[in-house]
């Protein structure tokens, strides 16, 4: 069950919201928490039942570790933290990286040792990072240890458990313990975000994906024009897909009376890679800075530009690997690490001002090039796609697109693609736009129209999973 399904929008979500509010109003906040936990586990279990015990086990284990940290002092306290972090990392690694690591070691790969080929439990990357942040914050004294019900509600919260945004306990836990309230402005903001998220996903992202899928599946046939079109199609697809998911998550949380952190802020208007990561997947960027980069820097007795650059490169490479067990993701993270280092050196040493237009174009071209490695099936295919971007015979050819997509489908996706290209650069962030929206007739008609168009697209096409479900 996904956010872009009729089952979720018209059955699951309304029932959960009604039962949750009735429980909070007529029973107690603890009963309302139980309703949220049960609803979250039900949502997670649909199509993923075999891994629900894993999520429950992770919740109980990390609750126990947090309680041990809270009750301990001295070396024992640090020992509990280390044990908790190691267990979480091993859990994540056992499902995502064992086969990748063994397959990358030549003699082990040739030995014929067979390893279990486990599928990724849905959301494991996100709920594991959330547990890591929680344990570190408990150890640092930034948050008290949660009681079991609150911790379970926090970690399993169904709007964000699968693909974020990543949330910290000090942001979310107070919302689970306060009185459940809502108002017309919150509902209006939620409906605007719902409209934005659905439109981004089922109209824009899925239209771009048609072009990107054709291009990356037929790299050897691409003309130069088709190669550029395909790569930029994926760059737009992943933005609208993931930011669309985030808008929906924020909307659903608002319907239940919760506020989730912003995760995107018009990243393709960035003037540097540093600014890009301040606007793209913001909660992951904050995790990288707080829980990877900063501890690395603290390990150095004296911080220099070279050491800070090394920490940046390592942190971004690890972040790339977090996305999945493939060298393409490692390359993606390393490329961004190198670009961030160049930004640091340029800002602190070279100090030459670059015109905004050039800075924007260079940043967008780099981001597009790095996403080639994110999308390609392997490094070889990514390199082949990079070569297809260079001028070669058939410079402006469109044969592949005409054969694979056709004129009739091309007309259907042309308008969404045009709207998407414009929206990525000139549209205000959806959260900002929805925050200033008021429950008026004009706004209601606009939001209802966008939702209706999105529902028509949903009804006419097979629902596609969100890109970040794979991570």
Beta strands, then each sheet from edge to edge (+ up, - down):
end
